[in-house]
Amino acid sequence: MTPGSGLPLALTLGEPAGIGPELTLAVWRRRAEFRVPPFYVVGDPDLYRDRARTLGLDVPVKAIVAADAVATFDHALPVAPLDVKVSAGPGKPDESSAPAAITSIRRAVADVMAGRAAALVTNPIAKNVLYRSGFAEPGHTEFLARLAEEATGRAAHPVMLLWSPELAVVPVTIHLPLKDVVAHLSKDLIVDTGRIVAHDLHDRFGIAKPRLVVAGLNPHAGENGSLGEEDRDIVAPAVAALRAEGIDAIGPLPADTMFHARARAGYDVALCMYHDQALIPIKTLAFDHGVNVTLGLPFVRTSPDHGTAFDIAGTGKADPSSLVAALILAAQLSAHTRQLVPAQ
C-alpha cells in the first residue's frame, strides 16, 4: 500500500513512442525486486499488451478503474483506459501521440485531486511533439500548474526540484533561452521560489530546518559587480529577504565550487539561476536515479529525470532506475501531504 493512504499512485502514459511504456512494464514485472508501491497507468491497455509482446515480456495487462488498482496490482498491470487509441510505435510518434499524452495527464491529475490516487507520477513527454499539436504550455510543469489552478481556483507557482540522495537542485528560471534569463530573473522570483522550497522541504520531506544555498548568476558570483551586476543587485537582496523571514539561506555563491562532495554536505538544496546550472551537476552525479519533483502544487508529483529516448525505444535497453525512484519517492512524499480539494 502507499504509505498512510492505501491509495495507488497514478502513473501517466507519457509519450507513447518513447521509453515510458517499456519502463512501466519492466517496473511492474520486477515490482517485488524493486519494492515499488502499487500504481496504475492511465493509458491504452492495448499499447501495453503490444509493447510487452514486442519485448517478449510476460506481463498480463488488465483494464481497471482506479478503485480496483491495488487489488489488481499483484497479478496484472492495472491500466485505466483512455478514450484515445494509440497507434504510435516505438521511436515513431504519430498523430495519436500528443492527444494520448495530454489526455493521460489530465485524467491522472483529476484522479489525484478527487482522492482516487495518492500522488501523480509522470512518464516523460516529447515537448516538440506536443508543440506540433498546438500545445500552448512551455512544458510539463507549467501544464500541471494550469490544471491545478483549474481544479482548485487557486493560482499555483510550480517549482522544479531535481532530487537524488547525492544532491537536490532547483532552477529558479526553467525553460528559457539563456539570452532571456536575465530579463526574467528578479528578487521576487528568487524569494518566492525559496519560500516554496523551504516550505515543501519541511512539510513534504520532513526536514526540520531546510538549508538553502543560492548560486550566483555570473562567474565568481559577479565579483561584487565587476563580472555582472545581477548578483549584487538581484540575488544578494533576495537571499537577505529570505534570511529576514527566518529561512536558512546563504549566497550568492560561485556555482563552480558548490557541487563537490564537501560543499554538498553543508546544505539540503541548491537554488540555481538557470536550467543547466542546476541540471548539469545532478545529471552528472545521479543520471540514472534522479527524480523530478514539482513543488508548489496541491498534490505530489514526481517524474523520472530523463527524456523519451526515441533512439532506444522498443529495444528493452532503457534503465528503469529513475522511474523506480520516482514511484518510491511519490509514495513517501504523499504520506506527509494533505491534498487540497477542488474549488466548488
C-alpha positions as CSV (number, residue, x, y, z in Angstrom):
1,M,0.0,0.0,0.0
2,T,1.0,3.6,-0.5
3,P,2.2,4.7,3.0
4,G,-0.5,6.4,5.0
5,S,-3.3,6.3,2.4
6,G,-4.0,2.8,1.0
7,L,-4.4,4.5,-2.4
8,P,-2.4,3.7,-5.5
9,L,-0.2,6.0,-7.4
10,A,-1.4,7.3,-10.8
11,L,1.2,6.9,-13.5
12,T,0.8,8.8,-16.8
13,L,1.4,7.3,-20.2
14,G,3.9,9.9,-21.3
15,E,5.0,9.9,-24.9
16,P,3.7,6.5,-26.2
17,A,6.5,6.3,-28.8
18,G,9.2,6.8,-26.1
19,I,10.6,4.5,-23.4
20,G,7.8,5.2,-20.9
21,P,5.7,2.2,-21.8
22,E,8.5,-0.3,-21.6
23,L,9.9,1.1,-18.4
24,T,6.4,0.8,-16.9
25,L,6.3,-2.9,-18.0
26,A,9.7,-3.5,-16.6
27,V,9.0,-2.0,-13.3
28,W,5.7,-3.9,-12.8
29,R,7.4,-7.1,-13.9
30,R,10.1,-6.6,-11.2
31,R,7.8,-5.0,-8.7
32,A,8.8,-7.3,-5.8
33,E,12.5,-6.8,-6.5
34,F,12.2,-3.0,-6.7
35,R,9.7,-2.9,-3.8
36,V,7.6,-0.4,-5.6
37,P,4.2,0.7,-4.2
38,P,1.0,-0.1,-6.1
39,F,0.4,2.0,-9.1
40,Y,-1.9,2.1,-12.2
41,V,-1.3,3.6,-15.6
42,V,-3.6,6.0,-17.3
43,G,-3.2,4.8,-20.9
44,D,-4.2,2.4,-23.6
45,P,-4.3,-1.2,-22.5
46,D,-3.6,-2.5,-26.0
47,L,-0.5,-0.4,-26.2
48,Y,1.0,-2.1,-23.2
49,R,0.0,-5.6,-24.5
50,D,1.6,-4.8,-27.8
51,R,4.7,-3.4,-26.3
52,A,5.0,-6.4,-24.0
53,R,4.8,-8.8,-27.0
54,T,7.4,-6.7,-28.9
55,L,9.8,-7.0,-26.0
56,G,9.0,-10.6,-25.2
57,L,7.8,-9.8,-21.7
58,D,5.2,-11.9,-19.9
59,V,3.2,-9.1,-18.4
60,P,-0.6,-9.5,-18.1
61,V,-2.5,-6.2,-18.6
62,K,-5.9,-5.5,-17.1
63,A,-8.2,-2.6,-17.8
64,I,-9.4,-1.2,-14.5
65,V,-10.9,1.8,-12.7
66,A,-8.7,3.4,-10.1
67,A,-10.6,1.9,-7.2
68,D,-9.5,-1.6,-8.4
69,A,-5.9,-0.8,-8.9
70,V,-4.4,-2.0,-5.6
71,A,-6.3,-5.3,-5.8
72,T,-5.2,-5.9,-9.4
73,F,-1.5,-4.8,-8.9
74,D,-0.2,-8.2,-7.6
75,H,-1.3,-10.2,-10.6
76,A,-1.6,-7.8,-13.6
77,L,-0.5,-4.3,-14.7
78,P,-3.6,-2.1,-14.0
79,V,-4.4,0.3,-16.8
80,A,-7.2,2.9,-16.6
81,P,-8.2,3.1,-20.3
82,L,-8.2,6.4,-22.2
83,D,-10.7,7.4,-24.8
84,V,-7.7,7.8,-27.2
85,K,-6.3,4.8,-29.1
86,V,-2.6,4.9,-29.6
87,S,-1.1,4.0,-32.9
88,A,2.4,5.3,-32.3
89,G,5.2,2.6,-32.5
90,P,8.5,2.6,-30.6
91,G,10.5,5.6,-31.7
92,K,7.9,6.8,-34.1
93,P,5.5,9.4,-32.6
94,D,2.4,10.0,-34.7
95,E,-0.9,11.9,-34.7
96,S,-2.1,9.9,-31.7
97,S,0.9,10.8,-29.5
98,A,0.0,14.2,-28.3
99,P,-3.7,13.6,-27.7
100,A,-2.9,10.5,-25.7
101,A,-0.2,12.1,-23.6
102,I,-2.2,15.2,-22.8
103,T,-5.4,13.2,-22.0
104,S,-3.4,10.9,-19.7
105,I,-2.0,13.8,-17.8
106,R,-5.5,15.4,-17.4
107,R,-7.1,12.2,-16.2
108,A,-4.3,11.4,-13.8
109,V,-4.4,14.8,-12.2
110,A,-8.2,14.6,-11.9
111,D,-7.8,11.2,-10.1
112,V,-5.3,12.6,-7.6
113,M,-7.4,15.8,-7.0
114,A,-10.5,13.6,-6.5
115,G,-8.8,11.4,-4.0
116,R,-8.7,8.3,-6.2
117,A,-4.9,8.3,-6.2
118,A,-2.3,9.2,-3.6
119,A,0.1,11.1,-6.0
120,L,1.0,11.7,-9.6
121,V,4.0,10.1,-11.3
122,T,4.6,11.3,-14.9
123,N,6.4,9.4,-17.6
124,P,8.5,11.7,-20.0
125,I,6.8,13.6,-22.8
126,A,8.2,14.9,-26.0
127,K,7.6,18.7,-26.0
128,N,8.3,19.1,-29.7
129,V,5.6,16.5,-30.5
130,L,3.2,18.4,-28.2
131,Y,4.1,21.7,-29.7
132,R,3.3,20.5,-33.2
133,S,-0.2,19.6,-32.0
134,G,-0.8,23.1,-30.7
135,F,0.2,22.5,-27.0
136,A,0.5,26.0,-25.6
137,E,2.4,25.4,-22.3
138,P,6.2,25.7,-22.2
139,G,6.5,22.3,-20.5
140,H,5.1,19.6,-18.3
141,T,5.4,21.6,-15.1
142,E,3.6,24.6,-16.4
143,F,0.7,22.4,-17.7
144,L,0.4,20.8,-14.3
145,A,0.2,24.2,-12.6
146,R,-2.6,25.2,-15.0
147,L,-4.6,22.0,-14.3
148,A,-4.1,22.6,-10.5
149,E,-5.5,26.1,-10.8
150,E,-8.4,24.9,-12.9
151,A,-9.2,22.3,-10.2
152,T,-8.8,24.5,-7.1
153,G,-9.4,28.0,-8.3
154,R,-6.1,29.0,-6.8
155,A,-3.0,30.1,-8.7
156,A,-0.1,27.8,-8.4
157,H,3.6,28.7,-8.6
158,P,5.3,25.5,-9.6
159,V,8.9,24.9,-8.6
160,M,11.1,22.2,-10.2
161,L,13.1,20.3,-7.7
162,L,15.6,17.7,-9.0
163,W,16.3,15.3,-6.2
164,S,18.7,12.5,-5.6
165,P,20.4,11.1,-2.5
166,E,23.6,12.9,-3.6
167,L,22.2,16.3,-4.5
168,A,19.0,18.3,-4.7
169,V,18.7,21.4,-7.0
170,V,16.1,23.9,-8.0
171,P,16.4,26.0,-11.2
172,V,14.8,29.4,-10.4
173,T,14.2,30.1,-14.2
174,I,13.4,26.9,-16.1
175,H,12.5,26.6,-19.8
176,L,14.1,29.8,-21.1
177,P,16.7,30.5,-23.7
178,L,19.9,31.6,-21.9
179,K,19.7,35.0,-23.5
180,D,16.4,35.7,-21.8
181,V,17.3,34.6,-18.2
182,V,18.5,38.0,-17.0
183,A,15.3,39.7,-18.2
184,H,13.2,37.2,-16.2
185,L,15.3,36.9,-13.1
186,S,14.1,39.1,-10.2
187,K,14.4,39.4,-6.4
188,D,10.8,38.5,-6.1
189,L,11.1,35.4,-8.2
190,I,14.1,34.1,-6.2
191,V,12.3,34.9,-2.9
192,D,9.0,33.2,-3.9
193,T,10.9,30.2,-5.1
194,G,13.0,30.0,-1.9
195,R,9.8,30.2,0.2
196,I,8.2,27.3,-1.6
197,V,11.3,25.2,-1.5
198,A,11.7,25.8,2.3
199,H,8.0,25.1,3.0
200,D,7.9,21.9,1.0
201,L,11.2,20.5,2.2
202,H,9.8,21.0,5.7
203,D,6.2,19.7,5.1
204,R,6.9,17.0,2.5
205,F,10.4,15.9,3.0
206,G,10.3,16.3,6.8
207,I,13.5,18.4,7.1
208,A,13.0,20.5,10.2
209,K,15.2,23.4,9.2
210,P,16.0,23.3,5.4
211,R,19.4,24.7,4.4
212,L,19.3,26.6,1.1
213,V,22.4,27.7,-0.8
214,V,21.9,30.2,-3.7
215,A,24.1,30.2,-6.7
216,G,25.3,33.3,-8.3
217,L,24.3,34.0,-11.9
218,N,27.7,35.2,-13.1
219,P,31.2,33.7,-12.8
220,H,32.5,34.1,-9.3
221,A,29.0,35.3,-8.2
222,G,29.7,38.6,-10.0
223,E,32.8,39.7,-8.1
224,N,30.8,42.5,-6.4
225,G,29.6,43.9,-9.7
226,S,32.9,43.6,-11.7
227,L,31.6,40.5,-13.6
228,G,28.0,41.5,-13.8
229,E,25.7,43.5,-11.5
230,E,22.9,40.9,-11.2
231,D,24.3,39.0,-8.2
232,R,24.9,42.2,-6.2
233,D,21.6,43.9,-7.2
234,I,19.2,40.9,-7.5
235,V,20.5,37.7,-6.0
236,A,22.1,39.1,-2.8
237,P,19.0,41.1,-1.8
238,A,16.8,38.1,-2.4
239,V,19.0,36.0,-0.1
240,A,18.8,38.7,2.6
241,A,15.0,38.8,2.3
242,L,14.8,35.0,2.8
243,R,17.0,35.2,5.8
244,A,14.9,38.0,7.2
245,E,11.9,35.6,7.0
246,G,13.8,33.0,9.1
247,I,14.8,30.8,6.2
248,D,18.3,29.4,6.4
249,A,19.7,30.7,3.1
250,I,23.2,31.7,2.1
251,G,24.6,33.2,-1.2
252,P,25.1,34.2,-3.8
253,L,27.9,31.7,-4.1
254,P,30.1,30.9,-7.1
255,A,28.4,28.0,-8.8
256,D,31.7,26.3,-9.7
257,T,32.5,25.5,-6.1
258,M,29.0,24.5,-4.9
259,F,28.8,20.9,-6.0
260,H,31.8,19.0,-4.8
261,A,31.2,16.4,-2.0
262,R,32.4,18.6,0.9
263,A,30.2,21.5,-0.2
264,R,27.1,19.4,-0.7
265,A,27.4,18.1,2.9
266,G,26.6,21.7,4.1
267,Y,23.2,22.2,2.5
268,D,19.9,20.4,1.6
269,V,19.1,22.1,-1.7
270,A,20.9,24.4,-4.2
271,L,18.9,27.2,-5.8
272,C,20.4,27.9,-9.3
273,M,19.6,30.8,-11.5
274,Y,19.0,28.9,-14.8
275,H,18.2,25.4,-16.1
276,D,21.6,24.0,-17.0
277,Q,23.3,25.5,-13.9
278,A,21.1,23.1,-11.9
279,L,20.7,20.1,-14.2
280,I,24.3,19.6,-15.2
281,P,25.6,18.8,-11.7
282,I,22.7,16.5,-10.8
283,K,22.7,14.6,-14.1
284,T,26.4,14.2,-13.7
285,L,26.0,12.7,-10.2
286,A,22.7,10.9,-10.5
287,F,21.8,10.4,-14.1
288,D,20.1,7.1,-13.7
289,H,18.2,7.7,-10.5
290,G,17.5,11.4,-10.2
291,V,13.8,12.4,-9.7
292,N,12.0,15.5,-10.8
293,V,9.6,16.7,-8.1
294,T,7.2,19.6,-8.6
295,L,6.9,21.7,-5.5
296,G,4.2,24.4,-5.0
297,L,1.3,22.2,-6.3
298,P,-1.7,21.0,-4.2
299,F,-0.6,17.4,-4.9
300,V,2.6,15.4,-5.0
301,R,4.1,15.0,-8.5
302,T,7.3,13.2,-9.3
303,S,8.8,12.1,-12.6
304,P,11.9,10.3,-13.9
305,D,14.7,12.7,-14.6
306,H,15.2,11.6,-18.2
307,G,13.6,12.1,-21.6
308,T,11.7,9.9,-24.1
309,A,14.9,8.3,-25.6
310,F,13.3,7.6,-29.0
311,D,16.6,6.1,-30.2
312,I,16.3,3.1,-27.8
313,A,12.6,2.8,-27.5
314,G,11.4,-0.7,-28.1
315,T,14.8,-2.3,-27.5
316,G,14.4,-3.1,-23.8
317,K,17.7,-1.2,-23.1
318,A,16.2,1.6,-21.0
319,D,17.1,1.7,-17.4
320,P,14.1,1.7,-15.0
321,S,16.0,3.1,-12.0
322,S,14.7,6.7,-12.3
323,L,11.1,5.6,-12.6
324,V,11.5,3.3,-9.7
325,A,12.9,6.2,-7.6
326,A,10.1,8.4,-8.7
327,L,7.4,5.9,-7.7
328,I,9.0,5.3,-4.3
329,L,9.6,9.0,-3.6
330,A,6.0,9.8,-4.6
331,A,4.7,7.3,-2.1
332,Q,6.9,8.7,0.7
333,L,6.0,12.3,0.0
334,S,2.3,11.6,-0.3
335,A,2.3,10.2,3.2
336,H,3.1,13.6,4.5
337,T,1.0,15.8,2.2
338,R,-2.6,17.0,2.6
339,Q,-4.2,17.2,-0.8
340,L,-6.3,20.3,-1.4
341,V,-9.8,19.7,-2.6
342,P,-11.1,21.2,-5.8
343,A,-13.0,24.5,-5.7
344,Q,-16.7,24.1,-5.5
